[in-house]
Amino acid sequence: VFQNQDSYNVSGTTLTFGAISYYSSTAETSGNIVAFNPVTANSFVVAYTLRNASNQRIGWCRTGTISGTTASFSTEYQFNLNCAIGNIAFNPADTGKFVICYADTNNSTYGTTLMATVSGTSISYGSKYVFASTSVDKPTFEWDPTTAGDAIITYTDSSSTNDGKALV
């Protein structure tokens, strides 16, 4: 489900679209990332940024539920004042926990992760963790689905020669 796009179902080789569902009706939405909750059927989280009057990109998350070909969304939950979202990833070993990986533009564009928890349609946030004290671009985080607690982060180190780096 993406802003201004339809939700859809796939059956064999047929793709059926439902009605458009808006998680944000603001023209200044960007960084649209979605991840399905692996333990709750038809449940997902969408993360995105909205530009404010000071030209900052505010980071937000919402839970979503799919019923047939319609998506509905919870209240918005702000997680950062100014950022560029890389991705979100649910922990397959820990029910309802997911990580937001982003470049924190209020902190020199350092690579940052934030653990979050979904409970019903609510989202709560834990502490932020800076994984790269350097300017990063396109940070991504992914859990190892076969080894509980293991994960990898990749990013472009934009403060050097744009080297691609990984952190386990």
PyMOL CGO cylinders between C-alpha atoms (Angstrom):
from pymol import cmd
from pymol.cgo import CYLINDER

trace = [
    CYLINDER, 0.00, 0.00, 0.00, 1.50, 3.29, -1.04, 0.3, 1, 1, 1, 1, 1, 1,
    CYLINDER, 1.50, 3.29, -1.04, 0.26, 6.83, -1.00, 0.3, 1, 1, 1, 1, 1, 1,
    CYLINDER, 0.26, 6.83, -1.00, -2.00, 7.49, -4.00, 0.3, 1, 1, 1, 1, 1, 1,
    CYLINDER, -2.00, 7.49, -4.00, -1.88, 3.85, -5.10, 0.3, 1, 1, 1, 1, 1, 1,
    CYLINDER, -1.88, 3.85, -5.10, -4.34, 1.00, -4.73, 0.3, 1, 1, 1, 1, 1, 1,
    CYLINDER, -4.34, 1.00, -4.73, -4.12, -2.04, -2.48, 0.3, 1, 1, 1, 1, 1, 1,
    CYLINDER, -4.12, -2.04, -2.48, -4.29, -5.26, -4.46, 0.3, 1, 1, 1, 1, 1, 1,
    CYLINDER, -4.29, -5.26, -4.46, -4.75, -9.03, -4.39, 0.3, 1, 1, 1, 1, 1, 1,
    CYLINDER, -4.75, -9.03, -4.39, -2.92, -11.56, -6.54, 0.3, 1, 1, 1, 1, 1, 1,
    CYLINDER, -2.92, -11.56, -6.54, -4.64, -14.78, -7.59, 0.3, 1, 1, 1, 1, 1, 1,
    CYLINDER, -4.64, -14.78, -7.59, -2.65, -16.89, -10.05, 0.3, 1, 1, 1, 1, 1, 1,
    CYLINDER, -2.65, -16.89, -10.05, -1.82, -14.44, -12.81, 0.3, 1, 1, 1, 1, 1, 1,
    CYLINDER, -1.82, -14.44, -12.81, -4.63, -12.00, -11.99, 0.3, 1, 1, 1, 1, 1, 1,
    CYLINDER, -4.63, -12.00, -11.99, -4.01, -8.77, -10.11, 0.3, 1, 1, 1, 1, 1, 1,
    CYLINDER, -4.01, -8.77, -10.11, -7.11, -7.15, -8.57, 0.3, 1, 1, 1, 1, 1, 1,
    CYLINDER, -7.11, -7.15, -8.57, -7.00, -3.64, -7.13, 0.3, 1, 1, 1, 1, 1, 1,
    CYLINDER, -7.00, -3.64, -7.13, -9.16, -2.21, -4.39, 0.3, 1, 1, 1, 1, 1, 1,
    CYLINDER, -9.16, -2.21, -4.39, -9.97, 1.35, -3.42, 0.3, 1, 1, 1, 1, 1, 1,
    CYLINDER, -9.97, 1.35, -3.42, -7.23, 3.91, -2.77, 0.3, 1, 1, 1, 1, 1, 1,
    CYLINDER, -7.23, 3.91, -2.77, -6.46, 4.22, 0.94, 0.3, 1, 1, 1, 1, 1, 1,
    CYLINDER, -6.46, 4.22, 0.94, -4.60, 7.30, 2.19, 0.3, 1, 1, 1, 1, 1, 1,
    CYLINDER, -4.60, 7.30, 2.19, -2.25, 7.09, 5.14, 0.3, 1, 1, 1, 1, 1, 1,
    CYLINDER, -2.25, 7.09, 5.14, -1.27, 10.69, 4.45, 0.3, 1, 1, 1, 1, 1, 1,
    CYLINDER, -1.27, 10.69, 4.45, -3.13, 13.21, 2.36, 0.3, 1, 1, 1, 1, 1, 1,
    CYLINDER, -3.13, 13.21, 2.36, -0.31, 15.76, 2.50, 0.3, 1, 1, 1, 1, 1, 1,
    CYLINDER, -0.31, 15.76, 2.50, 1.53, 16.64, -0.72, 0.3, 1, 1, 1, 1, 1, 1,
    CYLINDER, 1.53, 16.64, -0.72, 4.80, 16.77, 1.26, 0.3, 1, 1, 1, 1, 1, 1,
    CYLINDER, 4.80, 16.77, 1.26, 4.91, 13.01, 2.03, 0.3, 1, 1, 1, 1, 1, 1,
    CYLINDER, 4.91, 13.01, 2.03, 8.05, 11.06, 1.11, 0.3, 1, 1, 1, 1, 1, 1,
    CYLINDER, 8.05, 11.06, 1.11, 10.22, 8.16, 2.21, 0.3, 1, 1, 1, 1, 1, 1,
    CYLINDER, 10.22, 8.16, 2.21, 7.32, 5.72, 2.04, 0.3, 1, 1, 1, 1, 1, 1,
    CYLINDER, 7.32, 5.72, 2.04, 8.36, 2.35, 3.51, 0.3, 1, 1, 1, 1, 1, 1,
    CYLINDER, 8.36, 2.35, 3.51, 6.06, -0.55, 4.44, 0.3, 1, 1, 1, 1, 1, 1,
    CYLINDER, 6.06, -0.55, 4.44, 6.67, -3.84, 6.29, 0.3, 1, 1, 1, 1, 1, 1,
    CYLINDER, 6.67, -3.84, 6.29, 4.21, -6.60, 7.14, 0.3, 1, 1, 1, 1, 1, 1,
    CYLINDER, 4.21, -6.60, 7.14, 4.01, -7.88, 10.71, 0.3, 1, 1, 1, 1, 1, 1,
    CYLINDER, 4.01, -7.88, 10.71, 5.09, -11.55, 10.40, 0.3, 1, 1, 1, 1, 1, 1,
    CYLINDER, 5.09, -11.55, 10.40, 2.94, -12.75, 13.30, 0.3, 1, 1, 1, 1, 1, 1,
    CYLINDER, 2.94, -12.75, 13.30, -0.33, -10.85, 12.77, 0.3, 1, 1, 1, 1, 1, 1,
    CYLINDER, -0.33, -10.85, 12.77, -2.27, -11.57, 9.58, 0.3, 1, 1, 1, 1, 1, 1,
    CYLINDER, -2.27, -11.57, 9.58, -3.08, -8.57, 7.38, 0.3, 1, 1, 1, 1, 1, 1,
    CYLINDER, -3.08, -8.57, 7.38, -1.17, -6.20, 9.68, 0.3, 1, 1, 1, 1, 1, 1,
    CYLINDER, -1.17, -6.20, 9.68, 1.61, -3.85, 8.62, 0.3, 1, 1, 1, 1, 1, 1,
    CYLINDER, 1.61, -3.85, 8.62, 3.44, -0.65, 9.52, 0.3, 1, 1, 1, 1, 1, 1,
    CYLINDER, 3.44, -0.65, 9.52, 4.10, 2.23, 7.16, 0.3, 1, 1, 1, 1, 1, 1,
    CYLINDER, 4.10, 2.23, 7.16, 6.87, 4.75, 7.87, 0.3, 1, 1, 1, 1, 1, 1,
    CYLINDER, 6.87, 4.75, 7.87, 7.14, 8.08, 6.07, 0.3, 1, 1, 1, 1, 1, 1,
    CYLINDER, 7.14, 8.08, 6.07, 8.24, 11.68, 6.42, 0.3, 1, 1, 1, 1, 1, 1,
    CYLINDER, 8.24, 11.68, 6.42, 6.21, 14.87, 6.17, 0.3, 1, 1, 1, 1, 1, 1,
    CYLINDER, 6.21, 14.87, 6.17, 7.86, 18.22, 5.45, 0.3, 1, 1, 1, 1, 1, 1,
    CYLINDER, 7.86, 18.22, 5.45, 6.96, 20.91, 8.01, 0.3, 1, 1, 1, 1, 1, 1,
    CYLINDER, 6.96, 20.91, 8.01, 6.96, 24.72, 7.67, 0.3, 1, 1, 1, 1, 1, 1,
    CYLINDER, 6.96, 24.72, 7.67, 10.68, 24.80, 8.66, 0.3, 1, 1, 1, 1, 1, 1,
    CYLINDER, 10.68, 24.80, 8.66, 11.48, 22.45, 5.74, 0.3, 1, 1, 1, 1, 1, 1,
    CYLINDER, 11.48, 22.45, 5.74, 12.28, 19.56, 8.08, 0.3, 1, 1, 1, 1, 1, 1,
    CYLINDER, 12.28, 19.56, 8.08, 11.24, 15.98, 7.29, 0.3, 1, 1, 1, 1, 1, 1,
    CYLINDER, 11.24, 15.98, 7.29, 9.35, 14.69, 10.34, 0.3, 1, 1, 1, 1, 1, 1,
    CYLINDER, 9.35, 14.69, 10.34, 9.44, 10.87, 10.71, 0.3, 1, 1, 1, 1, 1, 1,
    CYLINDER, 9.44, 10.87, 10.71, 6.09, 9.14, 11.34, 0.3, 1, 1, 1, 1, 1, 1,
    CYLINDER, 6.09, 9.14, 11.34, 4.77, 5.59, 11.58, 0.3, 1, 1, 1, 1, 1, 1,
    CYLINDER, 4.77, 5.59, 11.58, 1.25, 4.19, 11.43, 0.3, 1, 1, 1, 1, 1, 1,
    CYLINDER, 1.25, 4.19, 11.43, -0.10, 0.69, 11.77, 0.3, 1, 1, 1, 1, 1, 1,
    CYLINDER, -0.10, 0.69, 11.77, -2.34, -0.60, 9.04, 0.3, 1, 1, 1, 1, 1, 1,
    CYLINDER, -2.34, -0.60, 9.04, -4.79, -3.44, 8.51, 0.3, 1, 1, 1, 1, 1, 1,
    CYLINDER, -4.79, -3.44, 8.51, -5.96, -5.00, 5.28, 0.3, 1, 1, 1, 1, 1, 1,
    CYLINDER, -5.96, -5.00, 5.28, -9.50, -6.29, 4.95, 0.3, 1, 1, 1, 1, 1, 1,
    CYLINDER, -9.50, -6.29, 4.95, -10.22, -7.67, 1.49, 0.3, 1, 1, 1, 1, 1, 1,
    CYLINDER, -10.22, -7.67, 1.49, -8.82, -4.98, -0.81, 0.3, 1, 1, 1, 1, 1, 1,
    CYLINDER, -8.82, -4.98, -0.81, -9.17, -2.09, 1.63, 0.3, 1, 1, 1, 1, 1, 1,
    CYLINDER, -9.17, -2.09, 1.63, -6.45, -0.76, 3.92, 0.3, 1, 1, 1, 1, 1, 1,
    CYLINDER, -6.45, -0.76, 3.92, -7.19, 1.21, 7.09, 0.3, 1, 1, 1, 1, 1, 1,
    CYLINDER, -7.19, 1.21, 7.09, -4.72, 3.10, 9.26, 0.3, 1, 1, 1, 1, 1, 1,
    CYLINDER, -4.72, 3.10, 9.26, -4.20, 4.01, 12.91, 0.3, 1, 1, 1, 1, 1, 1,
    CYLINDER, -4.20, 4.01, 12.91, -3.17, 7.31, 14.46, 0.3, 1, 1, 1, 1, 1, 1,
    CYLINDER, -3.17, 7.31, 14.46, 0.22, 8.77, 13.42, 0.3, 1, 1, 1, 1, 1, 1,
    CYLINDER, 0.22, 8.77, 13.42, 3.15, 8.26, 15.81, 0.3, 1, 1, 1, 1, 1, 1,
    CYLINDER, 3.15, 8.26, 15.81, 6.12, 10.65, 15.41, 0.3, 1, 1, 1, 1, 1, 1,
    CYLINDER, 6.12, 10.65, 15.41, 9.57, 9.12, 15.87, 0.3, 1, 1, 1, 1, 1, 1,
    CYLINDER, 9.57, 9.12, 15.87, 12.05, 11.81, 14.77, 0.3, 1, 1, 1, 1, 1, 1,
    CYLINDER, 12.05, 11.81, 14.77, 12.17, 15.53, 14.04, 0.3, 1, 1, 1, 1, 1, 1,
    CYLINDER, 12.17, 15.53, 14.04, 14.26, 15.49, 10.87, 0.3, 1, 1, 1, 1, 1, 1,
    CYLINDER, 14.26, 15.49, 10.87, 15.32, 12.36, 9.02, 0.3, 1, 1, 1, 1, 1, 1,
    CYLINDER, 15.32, 12.36, 9.02, 15.56, 10.36, 5.81, 0.3, 1, 1, 1, 1, 1, 1,
    CYLINDER, 15.56, 10.36, 5.81, 14.10, 6.87, 6.30, 0.3, 1, 1, 1, 1, 1, 1,
    CYLINDER, 14.10, 6.87, 6.30, 16.08, 3.91, 5.01, 0.3, 1, 1, 1, 1, 1, 1,
    CYLINDER, 16.08, 3.91, 5.01, 13.74, 1.06, 5.93, 0.3, 1, 1, 1, 1, 1, 1,
    CYLINDER, 13.74, 1.06, 5.93, 11.78, -0.72, 8.64, 0.3, 1, 1, 1, 1, 1, 1,
    CYLINDER, 11.78, -0.72, 8.64, 12.07, -4.41, 9.50, 0.3, 1, 1, 1, 1, 1, 1,
    CYLINDER, 12.07, -4.41, 9.50, 10.06, -6.62, 11.85, 0.3, 1, 1, 1, 1, 1, 1,
    CYLINDER, 10.06, -6.62, 11.85, 11.98, -8.94, 14.18, 0.3, 1, 1, 1, 1, 1, 1,
    CYLINDER, 11.98, -8.94, 14.18, 10.82, -12.46, 13.29, 0.3, 1, 1, 1, 1, 1, 1,
    CYLINDER, 10.82, -12.46, 13.29, 11.80, -13.73, 16.77, 0.3, 1, 1, 1, 1, 1, 1,
    CYLINDER, 11.80, -13.73, 16.77, 10.09, -11.04, 18.84, 0.3, 1, 1, 1, 1, 1, 1,
    CYLINDER, 10.09, -11.04, 18.84, 6.35, -10.50, 18.41, 0.3, 1, 1, 1, 1, 1, 1,
    CYLINDER, 6.35, -10.50, 18.41, 5.40, -6.98, 17.39, 0.3, 1, 1, 1, 1, 1, 1,
    CYLINDER, 5.40, -6.98, 17.39, 8.94, -5.51, 17.49, 0.3, 1, 1, 1, 1, 1, 1,
    CYLINDER, 8.94, -5.51, 17.49, 10.38, -3.66, 14.52, 0.3, 1, 1, 1, 1, 1, 1,
    CYLINDER, 10.38, -3.66, 14.52, 13.37, -1.44, 13.80, 0.3, 1, 1, 1, 1, 1, 1,
    CYLINDER, 13.37, -1.44, 13.80, 13.35, 1.87, 11.95, 0.3, 1, 1, 1, 1, 1, 1,
    CYLINDER, 13.35, 1.87, 11.95, 16.66, 2.59, 10.22, 0.3, 1, 1, 1, 1, 1, 1,
    CYLINDER, 16.66, 2.59, 10.22, 17.30, 6.18, 9.12, 0.3, 1, 1, 1, 1, 1, 1,
    CYLINDER, 17.30, 6.18, 9.12, 19.75, 9.03, 8.59, 0.3, 1, 1, 1, 1, 1, 1,
    CYLINDER, 19.75, 9.03, 8.59, 19.18, 11.53, 11.43, 0.3, 1, 1, 1, 1, 1, 1,
    CYLINDER, 19.18, 11.53, 11.43, 19.59, 14.94, 9.79, 0.3, 1, 1, 1, 1, 1, 1,
    CYLINDER, 19.59, 14.94, 9.79, 19.31, 16.66, 13.19, 0.3, 1, 1, 1, 1, 1, 1,
    CYLINDER, 19.31, 16.66, 13.19, 22.43, 14.74, 14.24, 0.3, 1, 1, 1, 1, 1, 1,
    CYLINDER, 22.43, 14.74, 14.24, 24.85, 15.30, 11.31, 0.3, 1, 1, 1, 1, 1, 1,
    CYLINDER, 24.85, 15.30, 11.31, 22.97, 12.70, 9.21, 0.3, 1, 1, 1, 1, 1, 1,
    CYLINDER, 22.97, 12.70, 9.21, 24.38, 9.93, 11.41, 0.3, 1, 1, 1, 1, 1, 1,
    CYLINDER, 24.38, 9.93, 11.41, 23.09, 6.41, 10.82, 0.3, 1, 1, 1, 1, 1, 1,
    CYLINDER, 23.09, 6.41, 10.82, 20.49, 5.68, 13.50, 0.3, 1, 1, 1, 1, 1, 1,
    CYLINDER, 20.49, 5.68, 13.50, 18.15, 2.85, 14.46, 0.3, 1, 1, 1, 1, 1, 1,
    CYLINDER, 18.15, 2.85, 14.46, 15.12, 2.92, 16.72, 0.3, 1, 1, 1, 1, 1, 1,
    CYLINDER, 15.12, 2.92, 16.72, 13.36, -0.13, 18.18, 0.3, 1, 1, 1, 1, 1, 1,
    CYLINDER, 13.36, -0.13, 18.18, 9.58, 0.13, 18.12, 0.3, 1, 1, 1, 1, 1, 1,
    CYLINDER, 9.58, 0.13, 18.12, 6.74, -2.06, 19.36, 0.3, 1, 1, 1, 1, 1, 1,
    CYLINDER, 6.74, -2.06, 19.36, 3.27, -2.57, 17.91, 0.3, 1, 1, 1, 1, 1, 1,
    CYLINDER, 3.27, -2.57, 17.91, 0.49, -3.38, 20.36, 0.3, 1, 1, 1, 1, 1, 1,
    CYLINDER, 0.49, -3.38, 20.36, -2.88, -3.52, 18.64, 0.3, 1, 1, 1, 1, 1, 1,
    CYLINDER, -2.88, -3.52, 18.64, -2.94, -0.31, 16.61, 0.3, 1, 1, 1, 1, 1, 1,
    CYLINDER, -2.94, -0.31, 16.61, -0.54, 1.59, 18.90, 0.3, 1, 1, 1, 1, 1, 1,
    CYLINDER, -0.54, 1.59, 18.90, 3.18, 2.11, 18.38, 0.3, 1, 1, 1, 1, 1, 1,
    CYLINDER, 3.18, 2.11, 18.38, 5.68, 2.86, 21.15, 0.3, 1, 1, 1, 1, 1, 1,
    CYLINDER, 5.68, 2.86, 21.15, 9.35, 3.68, 20.72, 0.3, 1, 1, 1, 1, 1, 1,
    CYLINDER, 9.35, 3.68, 20.72, 12.46, 2.66, 22.65, 0.3, 1, 1, 1, 1, 1, 1,
    CYLINDER, 12.46, 2.66, 22.65, 15.86, 4.33, 22.65, 0.3, 1, 1, 1, 1, 1, 1,
    CYLINDER, 15.86, 4.33, 22.65, 17.71, 5.50, 19.56, 0.3, 1, 1, 1, 1, 1, 1,
    CYLINDER, 17.71, 5.50, 19.56, 21.03, 3.87, 18.70, 0.3, 1, 1, 1, 1, 1, 1,
    CYLINDER, 21.03, 3.87, 18.70, 23.64, 5.58, 16.49, 0.3, 1, 1, 1, 1, 1, 1,
    CYLINDER, 23.64, 5.58, 16.49, 25.30, 2.84, 14.44, 0.3, 1, 1, 1, 1, 1, 1,
    CYLINDER, 25.30, 2.84, 14.44, 27.50, 5.16, 12.33, 0.3, 1, 1, 1, 1, 1, 1,
    CYLINDER, 27.50, 5.16, 12.33, 28.92, 8.43, 13.67, 0.3, 1, 1, 1, 1, 1, 1,
    CYLINDER, 28.92, 8.43, 13.67, 29.35, 9.64, 10.13, 0.3, 1, 1, 1, 1, 1, 1,
    CYLINDER, 29.35, 9.64, 10.13, 27.05, 11.02, 7.45, 0.3, 1, 1, 1, 1, 1, 1,
    CYLINDER, 27.05, 11.02, 7.45, 25.13, 8.11, 5.88, 0.3, 1, 1, 1, 1, 1, 1,
    CYLINDER, 25.13, 8.11, 5.88, 22.88, 7.64, 2.89, 0.3, 1, 1, 1, 1, 1, 1,
    CYLINDER, 22.88, 7.64, 2.89, 20.40, 4.83, 2.17, 0.3, 1, 1, 1, 1, 1, 1,
    CYLINDER, 20.40, 4.83, 2.17, 20.75, 2.95, 5.48, 0.3, 1, 1, 1, 1, 1, 1,
    CYLINDER, 20.75, 2.95, 5.48, 19.02, -0.45, 5.62, 0.3, 1, 1, 1, 1, 1, 1,
    CYLINDER, 19.02, -0.45, 5.62, 18.46, -2.92, 8.45, 0.3, 1, 1, 1, 1, 1, 1,
    CYLINDER, 18.46, -2.92, 8.45, 17.48, -6.57, 8.12, 0.3, 1, 1, 1, 1, 1, 1,
    CYLINDER, 17.48, -6.57, 8.12, 16.98, -9.33, 10.68, 0.3, 1, 1, 1, 1, 1, 1,
    CYLINDER, 16.98, -9.33, 10.68, 18.40, -12.81, 10.04, 0.3, 1, 1, 1, 1, 1, 1,
    CYLINDER, 18.40, -12.81, 10.04, 15.24, -14.97, 9.85, 0.3, 1, 1, 1, 1, 1, 1,
    CYLINDER, 15.24, -14.97, 9.85, 17.18, -18.10, 10.86, 0.3, 1, 1, 1, 1, 1, 1,
    CYLINDER, 17.18, -18.10, 10.86, 19.15, -16.81, 13.86, 0.3, 1, 1, 1, 1, 1, 1,
    CYLINDER, 19.15, -16.81, 13.86, 17.26, -15.02, 16.66, 0.3, 1, 1, 1, 1, 1, 1,
    CYLINDER, 17.26, -15.02, 16.66, 18.64, -11.58, 17.42, 0.3, 1, 1, 1, 1, 1, 1,
    CYLINDER, 18.64, -11.58, 17.42, 21.11, -11.39, 14.52, 0.3, 1, 1, 1, 1, 1, 1,
    CYLINDER, 21.11, -11.39, 14.52, 20.84, -8.53, 12.05, 0.3, 1, 1, 1, 1, 1, 1,
    CYLINDER, 20.84, -8.53, 12.05, 22.83, -6.60, 9.47, 0.3, 1, 1, 1, 1, 1, 1,
    CYLINDER, 22.83, -6.60, 9.47, 22.90, -2.89, 8.62, 0.3, 1, 1, 1, 1, 1, 1,
    CYLINDER, 22.90, -2.89, 8.62, 24.17, -1.59, 5.29, 0.3, 1, 1, 1, 1, 1, 1,
    CYLINDER, 24.17, -1.59, 5.29, 24.70, 2.04, 4.31, 0.3, 1, 1, 1, 1, 1, 1,
    CYLINDER, 24.70, 2.04, 4.31, 26.65, 4.38, 2.09, 0.3, 1, 1, 1, 1, 1, 1,
    CYLINDER, 26.65, 4.38, 2.09, 29.25, 6.39, 4.02, 0.3, 1, 1, 1, 1, 1, 1,
    CYLINDER, 29.25, 6.39, 4.02, 28.60, 9.75, 2.39, 0.3, 1, 1, 1, 1, 1, 1,
    CYLINDER, 28.60, 9.75, 2.39, 31.25, 11.55, 4.47, 0.3, 1, 1, 1, 1, 1, 1,
    CYLINDER, 31.25, 11.55, 4.47, 34.06, 9.60, 2.78, 0.3, 1, 1, 1, 1, 1, 1,
    CYLINDER, 34.06, 9.60, 2.78, 34.24, 8.37, -0.80, 0.3, 1, 1, 1, 1, 1, 1,
    CYLINDER, 34.24, 8.37, -0.80, 30.68, 6.98, -0.72, 0.3, 1, 1, 1, 1, 1, 1,
    CYLINDER, 30.68, 6.98, -0.72, 31.94, 3.58, 0.36, 0.3, 1, 1, 1, 1, 1, 1,
    CYLINDER, 31.94, 3.58, 0.36, 29.33, 0.88, 0.88, 0.3, 1, 1, 1, 1, 1, 1,
    CYLINDER, 29.33, 0.88, 0.88, 29.60, -0.44, 4.44, 0.3, 1, 1, 1, 1, 1, 1,
    CYLINDER, 29.60, -0.44, 4.44, 27.99, -3.20, 6.51, 0.3, 1, 1, 1, 1, 1, 1,
    CYLINDER, 27.99, -3.20, 6.51, 27.68, -3.72, 10.25, 0.3, 1, 1, 1, 1, 1, 1,
    CYLINDER, 27.68, -3.72, 10.25, 26.58, -6.93, 11.97, 0.3, 1, 1, 1, 1, 1, 1,
]
cmd.load_cgo(trace, "trace")
